[in-house]
């Protein structure tokens, strides 16, 4: 039987379709490999940090509140004080597994949200800013395939994150099935925020704006969840709660409804994935109608004439970084408000119930130690968290140096009479100013909130002393990372965030989980000056010396290296 012309046309059409499909699959694999290669270290650090937090949180709670009665008192204290619920989560029982999820889940979901929004913007808006997206779009990949690759890459990263988190809980001895449900709650929140980051990358015109608004959405989701938990309803057992309505506005709050180790619900995953699907559909719709490099929110036009403050490198460094510094400063102030208010609450609760004395020991271990009033110890412990914010602000100041170098702006400035040493030290000075602003804002807010909660005026002294103890810690990160930038510039970003994350965890939580002393003292946070009771600034003096030596070496060595080297 002969083949008709129509049959031959159909065969050719089917052959071309198959070839096109094969070609699209090959392009997708290439783009995925590129993303995996580019993100391999960043994702590894994020995922390992989150998994280790899951692992060590269970161990810490088991050691601190090993008895059922101790955990019951902890849950009752949280339920009696809504501020604790804002910081922690939704109590759902007194078993070790349930209390572990209550204590750590919201923080893990917050980290997962930030990981995913940064990933989304890095592979979308940042690619358009650099011009790489336009080059890729001129190939057979077209404009949509890179976005598809980013979605697949992000979903795969969150599946790995969910499994790693589950294994962290499982390795600490928690029930297997509930651990995988808990991992799914973290991974599902991550996928939802991946979609948020992709959408804001379409809306905003710059990667800095997209990252800023995406991070704000993650924090707002965390706050909404906290408000919903704080106004929730206590169930008949008295050790569990049902969320209030604001929790249902947050993907992080949806994750709490998984209720791992208690009910092990899977239906909240549908909410998280459904939100992601809707937002990703909107992403593809927007990308199909907007110009490459443009955002729905146009970039604001600059001033006709530059301000006089931009005549020098210091003014320029400040202009480039002030929005970031403002964000960290506001975060420090909010943390200070919570510290002052919670210090009074926890102090009153423990004085009224001696059975909660183990909480006092745990709080002392979170800070630099010492002996004194519970409010002072609590302020010292929370200021350790503020110290992390101040150090993060310093890390970003040094990373900005690297960005200026890679972007070519530094080379342009070096064509002027400006010296390399002055250029370097002006950015370092902005980092130093940022550290001071974060710490002062936190101390002032903590003192005011403590006095408003009924504490004595001496709380101001305690707050500023605790904040001052974190200054040399942040200064070490500023100085040492500046030296890394000078010697190994391509390592600046990875070393900065990895050192901060590892140092914060080991230094702040190391004593709680019984890490060896030699390991704990690798972290500057473990050697912060003691300011409660018997004051000891020995560790602070050492850190001042290390920071000054590192900065002096950086100033001497910056003269001798080429710019924009990998």
C-alpha positions in Angstrom: 0.0 0.0 0.0 1.5 3.3 -1.0 2.1 6.2 1.4 0.0 9.2 0.7 1.3 12.8 0.7 -0.7 13.5 3.9 0.8 10.5 5.6 4.3 11.6 4.6 3.6 15.2 5.9 2.3 13.8 9.2 5.4 11.7 9.6 7.6 14.7 8.9 5.7 16.8 11.3 5.9 14.1 14.0 9.6 13.8 13.4 10.2 17.5 13.7 8.1 17.6 16.9 10.1 14.8 18.4 13.3 16.4 17.4 12.2 19.7 18.9 11.1 18.0 22.1 14.5 16.2 22.3 16.2 19.6 21.7 14.2 21.3 24.5 15.1 18.4 26.8 18.8 18.8 26.0 18.6 22.6 26.6 16.9 22.1 29.9 19.6 19.6 31.0 22.3 22.1 30.1 20.6 24.9 32.0 20.0 22.7 35.0 23.7 21.6 35.1 24.7 25.3 34.9 22.5 26.2 37.9 23.6 23.2 39.9 27.3 24.0 39.3 26.8 27.7 40.1 24.8 27.0 43.3 26.6 23.9 44.5 28.4 25.5 47.5 25.7 28.0 48.4 23.0 25.4 48.5 25.2 23.0 50.3 25.8 25.5 53.0 22.2 26.5 53.3 20.9 22.9 53.4 23.6 21.6 55.8 23.0 24.5 58.2 19.2 23.9 58.3 19.7 20.2 58.7 22.2 20.6 61.5 19.8 23.0 63.3 17.1 20.3 63.1 19.6 17.8 64.4 21.0 19.8 67.3 17.7 21.4 68.4 16.3 18.1 69.4 19.5 17.2 71.2 19.4 20.5 73.0 15.8 20.2 74.1 16.4 16.6 75.2 19.3 17.7 77.4 17.7 20.9 78.8 14.1 19.6 79.2 14.6 15.9 79.2 11.7 15.1 81.6 8.0 15.3 80.6 7.3 17.6 83.4 10.0 20.0 82.3 8.7 20.1 78.8 5.1 20.6 80.1 6.3 23.6 82.2 8.0 25.0 79.1 4.9 24.7 77.0 2.7 26.2 79.7 5.2 29.2 80.1 4.9 29.7 76.3 1.1 29.6 76.2 0.9 32.0 79.2 3.1 34.5 77.3 2.0 35.4 73.8 5.4 37.1 73.0 7.1 33.7 73.3 4.6 32.2 70.8 5.5 35.0 68.4 9.1 34.0 68.6 8.7 30.2 68.6 5.6 28.7 67.1 2.4 26.7 67.9 2.5 24.3 70.9 1.0 20.9 70.0 1.9 18.7 72.9 4.7 17.9 75.4 6.4 15.0 73.8 10.1 15.6 72.9 9.3 15.5 69.2 6.3 17.9 69.4 8.3 20.4 71.6 11.2 20.2 69.2 9.0 21.1 66.2 7.4 23.9 68.3 10.8 25.3 69.1 12.6 25.2 65.8 10.2 24.9 62.8 9.4 28.6 62.3 13.1 29.4 62.3 13.9 26.6 59.8 11.0 27.8 57.5 12.3 31.4 57.7 15.8 30.2 56.6 14.2 28.1 53.8 12.3 31.1 52.6 15.4 33.3 52.4 17.3 30.5 50.7 14.7 30.2 48.0 14.0 33.9 47.4 17.7 34.5 46.9 18.0 31.6 44.6 15.0 32.8 42.5 16.3 36.3 42.1 19.9 35.1 41.4 18.7 33.1 38.4 16.2 35.6 37.0 16.4 39.3 37.7 20.2 39.2 38.4 20.8 37.4 35.1 18.8 40.1 33.3 20.8 42.8 35.0 24.1 41.3 34.0 23.0 40.8 30.4 23.5 37.0 30.5 19.7 36.4 30.2 19.7 38.3 26.9 22.5 36.2 25.5 20.8 32.9 26.6 17.5 34.2 25.1 19.2 34.6 21.7 19.9 30.9 21.6 17.4 28.1 21.0 16.7 28.3 24.8 14.5 31.3 24.2 13.2 33.4 27.2 11.0 30.9 29.0 13.3 27.9 29.2 15.7 29.5 31.7 12.7 30.2 34.0 11.5 26.6 33.6 15.1 25.5 34.5 15.1 27.7 37.6 11.7 26.3 38.8 12.9 22.7 38.3 16.2 23.6 40.0 14.5 25.2 43.0 12.0 22.4 43.4 14.8 19.9 43.4 16.7 21.9 46.0 13.7 22.0 48.2 13.2 18.2 47.9 16.8 17.8 49.0 16.2 20.3 51.8 13.1 18.4 53.0 15.0 15.1 53.1 18.0 16.6 54.8 15.8 18.2 57.5 13.9 15.0 58.0 17.2 13.1 58.4 18.4 15.7 60.9 15.3 15.1 63.1 15.5 11.4 62.5 19.2 11.2 63.5 18.4 12.9 66.8 16.1 10.0 67.7 12.7 11.5 66.7 10.0 9.2 65.1 10.7 8.5 61.4 7.3 9.2 59.9 6.8 12.4 61.8 10.3 13.5 60.8 9.5 13.2 57.1 6.3 15.2 57.7 8.3 17.9 59.4 10.8 17.9 56.5 7.9 18.3 54.1 6.6 21.3 56.0 10.0 23.0 55.6 10.4 22.1 52.0 6.9 23.1 51.1 7.4 26.5 52.6 10.6 26.8 50.6 8.8 26.0 47.3 6.1 28.7 48.1 8.8 31.3 48.7 10.7 30.2 45.6 7.6 31.3 43.6 7.4 34.6 45.6 11.0 35.4 44.6 10.4 34.6 40.9 7.3 36.8 40.9 9.0 39.8 42.5 11.9 39.3 40.1 9.4 40.0 37.3 7.9 43.0 39.2 11.1 44.8 40.3 13.6 46.4 38.0 16.7 45.5 40.0 18.0 42.4 41.8 18.6 44.5 44.9 14.9 45.6 44.9 13.7 42.1 44.2 15.8 40.6 47.0 14.7 43.3 49.4 11.0 43.0 48.8 11.2 39.2 48.7 13.0 39.1 52.1 10.4 41.5 53.5 7.6 39.1 52.3 9.3 36.2 54.1 9.6 38.2 57.3 6.0 39.4 57.1 4.9 35.8 56.6 6.9 34.9 59.7 5.3 37.8 61.7 1.8 37.0 60.5 2.3 33.4 61.7 3.5 34.8 65.0 0.5 37.0 65.5 -1.8 34.1 64.6 -0.1 31.8 67.1 -0.2 34.5 69.8 -4.0 35.0 69.5 -4.6 31.3 69.1 -7.0 29.2 71.2 -5.8 26.7 73.9 -7.2 23.3 73.5 -8.7 21.2 76.3 -5.4 19.6 77.2 -3.9 22.9 78.1 -0.6 22.1 76.3 -1.7 22.6 72.7 -3.2 25.4 70.7 -5.2 26.1 67.5 -3.9 29.0 65.4 -5.7 32.3 65.0 -6.7 33.5 61.5 -3.5 35.5 60.7 -1.6 32.2 60.7 -3.6 31.1 57.7 -2.2 34.1 55.6 1.3 32.7 55.8 3.0 29.7 54.1 5.0 29.3 57.3 1.8 29.1 59.2 0.5 26.5 56.8 3.6 24.4 57.7 2.6 24.4 61.3 -0.7 22.7 60.4 1.2 19.6 59.3 1.4 19.0 63.1 4.2 16.3 62.7 4.6 13.8 65.4 1.0 14.5 66.6 -1.5 14.4 63.7 0.9 14.1 60.7 -1.3 15.9 58.3 -0.3 16.2 54.6 -3.0 18.4 53.3 -1.3 21.7 54.1 1.3 20.8 51.5 -1.5 21.3 48.9 -1.8 24.9 50.1 1.9 25.6 49.8 2.2 23.9 46.4 -1.0 25.5 45.2 0.2 29.0 46.0 3.5 28.2 44.2 1.6 27.0 41.1 -0.5 30.1 41.0 2.4 32.5 41.4 4.6 30.6 38.8 1.7 30.7 36.3 1.7 34.5 36.9 5.5 34.6 36.4 5.2 33.0 32.9 2.3 35.3 32.0 4.3 38.4 33.0 7.4 37.2 31.3 5.6 36.8 28.0 4.5 40.4 27.9 7.4 42.5 29.4 10.6 43.5 27.8 13.8 41.7 28.8 15.6 43.7 31.5 12.4 45.7 32.4 10.3 45.4 35.5 6.6 46.2 36.0 7.8 48.7 38.6 10.1 51.1 36.6 13.4 52.1 38.1 13.1 55.6 39.8 14.9 58.3 37.9 17.9 59.7 39.7 18.6 63.3 40.7 19.7 65.8 38.0 22.8 66.7 40.0 24.7 64.5 42.5 24.6 65.5 46.2 27.8 67.0 47.6 28.3 63.9 49.8 28.9 61.8 46.6 32.1 63.7 45.9 34.2 61.1 47.9 34.3 57.3 48.2 32.8 57.4 51.7 29.6 59.1 50.5 29.4 56.7 47.6 29.9 53.7 49.9 27.2 55.0 52.2 24.8 55.7 49.3 25.3 52.1 48.0 24.7 50.5 51.3 22.3 52.6 53.4 19.1 50.7 52.5 20.7 47.4 53.6 22.0 49.0 56.7 18.6 50.4 57.5 17.1 47.0 57.2 19.6 45.4 59.6 19.1 48.3 62.0 15.4 47.9 62.0 15.8 44.2 62.6 18.1 44.9 65.5 15.6 47.4 67.0 12.7 44.9 66.7 14.9 42.2 68.4 15.7 44.6 71.1 12.0 45.4 71.7 11.3 41.6 72.1 14.3 41.2 74.3 13.3 43.9 76.8 9.6 42.7 76.9 10.5 39.0 77.2 13.2 39.5 79.8 10.6 40.9 82.3 8.1 38.1 81.4 10.6 35.3 81.8 12.1 36.7 85.0 8.7 37.0 86.6 7.6 33.5 85.5 10.8 31.9 86.9 10.6 33.8 90.2 7.0 32.6 90.7 7.8 29.0 89.7 11.1 27.6 91.0 10.6 24.5 88.9 11.5 26.5 85.8 15.1 27.2 87.1 16.5 25.0 84.3 15.3 27.7 81.9 17.6 30.1 83.7 20.6 27.8 83.0 19.7 27.5 79.4 19.4 31.3 79.0 22.8 31.8 80.6 24.4 29.3 78.2 22.9 31.2 75.2 24.8 34.3 76.2 28.3 34.9 77.2 27.5 33.6 80.7 27.9 35.4 84.0 25.7 35.6 87.1 23.1 38.2 87.8 19.4 39.0 87.4 17.4 37.0 85.0 16.5 40.1 83.0 20.2 40.9 82.5 21.0 37.4 81.5 18.2 37.3 79.1 19.3 40.6 77.5 22.8 39.3 77.2 21.5 36.1 75.5 19.3 38.0 73.0 22.0 40.5 72.3 24.0 37.5 71.0 21.4 37.3 68.2 21.7 41.0 67.6 25.5 40.5 67.4 24.7 38.1 64.5 22.7 40.9 62.8 25.6 43.3 63.3 28.1 40.9 62.0 25.9 40.2 58.9 25.8 43.9 58.2 29.6 43.9 58.3 29.8 40.9 56.0 27.5 42.6 53.5 29.7 45.7 53.6 32.8 43.6 52.5 30.7 41.7 50.0 29.8 45.1 48.5 33.5 45.7 47.9 33.6 42.5 45.9 30.6 43.4 43.9 32.0 46.8 43.1 35.2 45.1 41.9 33.5 42.5 39.8 31.1 45.0 38.3 33.9 47.2 37.1 33.0 50.3 39.3 36.1 49.9 41.4 38.4 50.0 38.3 36.8 53.2 37.2 37.3 54.8 40.6 41.0 53.6 40.5 41.4 55.7 37.3 41.0 58.8 39.5 43.5 60.1 42.1 41.8 57.9 44.7 44.1 55.3 46.2 43.3 51.7 46.7 43.9 51.9 50.4 41.5 54.8 50.9 38.8 53.1 48.7 39.1 49.9 50.8 39.1 51.7 54.2 36.1 53.9 53.3 34.0 50.8 52.7 35.3 49.3 56.0 34.4 52.5 57.8 30.8 52.2 56.5 30.8 48.6 57.8 32.0 49.9 61.2 29.2 52.6 61.3 26.7 49.9 60.4 27.8 47.7 63.3 27.4 50.6 65.7 23.9 51.6 64.4 22.6 48.0 64.7 23.9 47.6 68.2 22.8 51.0 69.5 19.3 50.6 68.0 18.9 47.2 69.6 20.2 48.4 73.0 18.0 51.5 73.0 14.9 49.5 72.0 15.6 46.8 74.6 16.1 49.4 77.4 12.9 51.2 76.5 10.8 48.1 76.3 12.2 46.7 79.5 11.3 49.9 81.4 7.9 49.9 79.8 7.4 46.3 81.0 8.1 47.4 84.6 11.8 46.9 84.9 14.2 49.3 86.6 15.9 52.1 84.8 19.2 50.2 85.2 17.9 48.0 82.4 19.3 50.6 80.0 22.8 50.0 81.4 22.3 46.2 81.1 21.1 46.6 77.5 24.0 48.8 76.4 26.6 46.7 78.1 25.2 43.5 76.4 25.2 45.3 73.1 28.8 46.6 73.6 29.9 43.0 74.2 28.9 42.1 70.7 30.9 45.0 69.1 34.3 43.2 69.0 32.6 40.0 67.7 31.2 41.9 64.7 34.5 43.7 64.2 36.3 40.4 63.9 34.1 39.4 61.0 34.6 42.8 59.4 38.4 42.7 59.7 39.0 39.0 58.8 36.6 39.0 55.8 38.3 42.2 54.5 41.6 40.2 54.5 39.9 37.3 52.7 38.7 39.8 50.1 42.2 41.1 49.6 43.9 37.7 49.4 41.1 35.4 47.9 38.6 37.8 46.4 36.5 35.1 44.7 35.9 33.4 48.1 34.6 36.5 49.8 30.8 35.8 49.5 31.1 32.0 50.4 33.5 32.5 53.2 31.6 35.4 54.7 28.2 33.8 55.0 29.6 30.3 55.8 31.8 31.7 58.6 28.9 33.8 60.0 26.4 30.9 60.0 28.8 28.4 61.4 30.2 30.8 64.0 26.7 31.9 65.2 25.5 28.4 65.6 28.6 27.0 67.3 29.1 30.0 69.5 25.6 30.6 70.6 24.2 27.1 70.8 27.4 25.1 71.3 27.2 25.1 75.1 23.5 23.9 75.0 24.3 20.9 72.9 27.6 20.1 74.7 30.0 20.8 71.9 33.7 20.4 72.9 35.3 23.6 74.2 38.0 23.7 71.6 35.3 23.7 68.9 33.2 26.3 70.6 36.0 28.7 71.0 36.7 28.7 67.2 33.6 31.0 67.1 34.0 34.7 68.2 30.5 34.5 69.7 31.7 32.0 72.3 34.4 34.4 73.5 32.2 37.6 73.7 33.0 39.6 76.8 31.1 38.7 80.0 29.1 41.7 81.1 26.7 40.2 83.6 28.0 39.9 87.1 31.8 39.7 87.1 32.8 41.7 84.0 35.5 40.1 81.8 36.6 41.7 78.6 39.6 39.4 77.9 38.0 37.9 74.8 37.0 41.3 73.6 40.6 42.6 73.8 41.8 39.6 71.8 39.2 40.2 69.1 40.1 43.9 68.9 43.7 42.9 68.3 42.8 40.3 65.6 40.5 42.7 63.8 43.1 45.5 63.8 45.9 43.2 62.5 43.6 41.9 59.8 42.7 45.4 58.7 46.3 46.6 58.7 47.3 43.6 56.6 44.5 44.2 54.2 45.5 47.9 53.8 49.1 46.8 53.1 48.3 44.0 50.7 45.6 45.7 48.6 48.3 47.8 46.9 49.8 44.6 45.3 47.0 42.7 43.7 45.1 43.2 40.4 41.4 44.0 40.4 38.6 41.7 39.3 40.7 38.5 39.5 38.9 35.3 40.3 
